[in-house]
């Protein structure tokens, strides 16, 4: 080979090397640019697990259920499935979750060496493979193909986001949608001026009922026969009168099983034991949702639970009958005194209950007492919030109802002095928290959140005669399992109740939380149960 040929050969090799280097560098640069635009800036919602953090993540989560995906990063099908999984994960995971605290969405990369043993424990033979179960069951858990009676289930329908969410909805009894959006503070409902917005509060009543039940469980608040009796009486009020059908059913199921769950008022709260209150949901598996609609404040710390609880009490008061008036009054007073954990608020409400010297004989009087009490609370809180700047600027405390909603309720109004027409106020409250609260519709709310159930029609709800005093514990089974016979049963109990004489204890009127009436009512309940047996 001549020197010229040798020189040309060396030059060619050098050019190829430079070209290859240039192309590779450029290719990587292009890939980085593409990645930075489409992937790197996008934060995954599904939680990446490994052998180190696997147990701790499931132990620390507040979610009631979890989905666990096993995949391999080299698997093309897994890479293509990831966007589908993320579409579902964004509903449940992260600070912008639409339905937080419901399902924890997680992933494990079996192609990472440290995770091999973890994947073997779950008998992973294909990718991707998805599992469902309570988070506690994944802690130190495993799965075998022929394993019986396992709470960890293989997700059968998962290949698209729609299929996976549909499968989750089946497990929860919910109706979440991929298009659900978070109800933010910028989607506040104008409930001061819009008379029709109260119909949306039925969802907040469900939320507040479930949240109150969760607080009782988390603080282990049922500790004695007295608190147990107070909780039983509250359930007796909810079973016939709660505006939500599924909350009535859930309350009846808890009431039916209460003696077994909490003998002598001593409840077991161990999550590892099957027969505990923690295994029950007072308003359904998909609650609490983690947000409010009608009761959403302009700040995260305002309104919410306390607003929902007030509306629950008002809605119960307008549904009772005259014979239940004293029972309903003492039940609500006892419940707040025993289970509302804001100490100053609880004491103020307790004092207002103690100020009642005469037993209630008319349901109208209970409705008006609760309305007046709520206004007194608002007046007191408004002074504190105005001086400290802690109120909600978009929802300041006001005297209720405002003239926009009920001009006929006002006889005269001079400054802070209002002369009320109590007959008109009563009519307004009955309509507002009764007929208006329960409506028949299924549509998008502000922010596009899909309603999770069709609310029972007002006519159906308001026409069924029910009576809290005559719903014994054992009879709750009939309500829970045969709601179609609810009206007939309630009519029978109502007739029985009307034949009963009501006696009131004067000492109890001086101190409404006295054990006498609580335990006397509890004894009556037990007697009713014995009659049924």
Order of alpha helices (4+ residues) and beta strands (2+ residues): alpha-beta-alpha-beta-alpha-beta-alpha-beta-alpha-beta-alpha-alpha-alpha-alpha-alpha-alpha-alpha-alpha-beta-beta-alpha-alpha-alpha-alpha-alpha-alpha
